[in-house]
Amino acid sequence: MCRLKFIGLPMLCISLVAYFSMTSGALADAQSSIKLPAPVIAIVDVQRIMQESLAAKSMQKQLEAQRSKFQNEIAGEEDGLREAEQDLAKERDKLEPQAYADREQQLRRRFSTVENHVQVRRKALDQSFSDSMNAVHNALLEVVDQVAHEHGANIVIVKQQALWTDQPLDMTDEVLHKLDLKMPQIKVTMPAETPEANSDHD
């Protein structure tokens, strides 16, 4: 039994070297037998699609309407604040110091509320734009996958990232047509405002 303990490290090393040599050879043979398919490249003008597709136009139209509504609401609130500020300035000499300080504090709170409204609504517009763009982009990826397989392409490159392309490689028109059929429009939803943003003016 003592001799089993001292079979020796050299024998172990020789065995390991032989094992890894055989394994490496087997892996090399396996890798040499794998043949990658020849690249079949297609080009898609994503920028054009995100501008000209029916879904993108629908999204832009709805967002512009929301933005215009937002600007009109803010303009009305700002007009009210300017009027209140002018009225307070006219009454300054008529009011007791404490009464004037109280009115001034109320006006400051109104200013703060309007500023909060602006931030919340701007964030809501940004979120709506991001969500809508993601929805259109995901639908575009599904269409690109479908069209690429139909043409036997295994690589699709964004046109803006290619220095030069031959026209037959470009499948933008077909992708755009199928995306319009798949998603002719998109419903833009605005995130609900927080209770603080909807609080009444003091």
N, C-alpha and C positions, 0 to 999 in steps of 0.2 A: 504493500500500500504506500510505503514511503516513496517508492520509485514513481508512482503515479503523480505525486506532487511535483516532481522535478523532471517531467517529460521534457520541459525546456521551452523557453520563449522562442528560440529560433525556429522550432518546428511549427509553432503557431503562426509566426510571421510568414513563413513560407506558404502555409495553407491559405492564409488571407490574401497574399499576393496572387496566388494561383486563382482564387475565387474571383477577385475583382478583375483580373485580367480576362477571365472567361465572360464575366458579366458585361464588361465594357465592350468586348467584341460582339456579344449578342445584341447590345443596345445599338452599336454602330451599324450592324447588319439590318436591324429593324428600321432605323432612321433612314438608311439608304433606300429601303424598299418603299417608303412613303413618298408619294408624288403629289405635290400641290397642284390644284387646277390652274390653268392659265387664266390670268386676270381678264375679265370682261367688264370694261368700264362704261358707266353712264354718267351723264352730267345733268344736274337740276339747278335751275336758277331760283333758289329759295327766296331771294330778295324780291324778285318780280312776283312770285306767287303770293307772298305775304302782303303785297300791295294791290294785286289785281284780282285775287280770288273773291268770290261772292261773300264768303264768310268774313274775310278781312274787311271788305267794304262795309258789310253790315255792322261789324264791330266798331269801325271808325265812326260811322254815322250815329250809332247809339251813344258812344263816348262823347262825341261832339255835342250832342243834345244835353247830356248830363253836365258837361263842362259849362255850357252856356247857362243852364239853369242854376248851377252853382255860382257862377259869376254874378248873375242877376240877384240872387239871394244875398250875397255878400255886399253888393253895391247898395241894396236897400238897407241893410243893417248899418253900413258905414254912414249913409245919409242920416239915419236916425241918430247915430252917435254924434255927428257934427252938429245937428240941430240941438240936441240936448246940451252939448258943450257950449254952444252959443247962448242958449237960454240961461244956463248957469252963470255965464260971464256977465250977462245983463243984470242978473239979480244979486250979484255979489254984494253990492253996497246996501241992498235992502235986507239981507239976511243976517241973523246973528252968527257970530263966528262958529259956534257949534253946529248950527243948522247948515251952514255952508260946508263945513267939513264933512257932515253926514252925506249931503248931496254929492259932494266931490268923490267920496268913497264909493257911493253907489255907481257913479259914472265910471270909476275905475274898474269896478267889478263887471260892468257891461262891456267895457273894452276887452277885459280878460276873456269874457265869454265868447265874444266875436272872434278873437284870436284863436281860441280853442276850436271853434266851429271851422275856421279856415284850415287848420291843421288836420282835423278829423276828416273833413270832406276831401281834401287833397290826397290824404292817405287812402281814402276809399276809392277815389278815381284811379290811383296808381295800382291798387290791389285788383280792381276790376279789369284794368288793362292787362296786367300780368296774367290773371286767370284766363281771360279770353284768348290771349296770345298762346298760352300753353295748350288750350283746347284745340285751337287751329293747328298748332305745330304737331300735336299728337295725331290728329287726323291726317295731316300731311305725311307723317312718317309711315302710317299704315298704307296710304296710297302709293308712296314711293316703293315700299316693300312689294306690293302687289305688281306694280308696273315693271319693276326690276326683274322679278321672277318670270314675268311673261316674256321679257326680252332676253332672258338668260344672263342677265348681268349679275356679277357677284361683288362689284364695287360701285358705289354711287358717290360722286364728288360734287360738292357745292361749287357752282360755276364761278363764284367770286374768288375761290381759292385756287383756281386753275389759271395758269399763265396764258395758255392757248388751248382751244379745243376745236375739233372738227365737228361740223353741224350734225352729221348722222349720230353722234354720240349724245346729243342733247334731247332729252325726253321731257322737257319742261311743259310743252303744249299739252301733251297727253296727260301728264300728272295734274296740270291745272284743270283740264276738262273733267277728269275723274274726281278731283277734290270738290269741284262745284256741284257735281251730282251727289256726292256723299254728304257734303255740308253746304247747302245753298245759303244758309244763314246761321247766325249764332245769337243766343239770347244773353245779353250782358246783364249781370246782376250786380247790384251795389250792396256792399256789406252794410249791415245795420249799424247805425251810430250808437255810441254808448249813451247811457242815461245822462251822464254829465254833459255831453255835447248837445242833448236835446232839452236841457233845463231851461226854464223861462228866465227872461231877463229880470233882474231885480227892479 
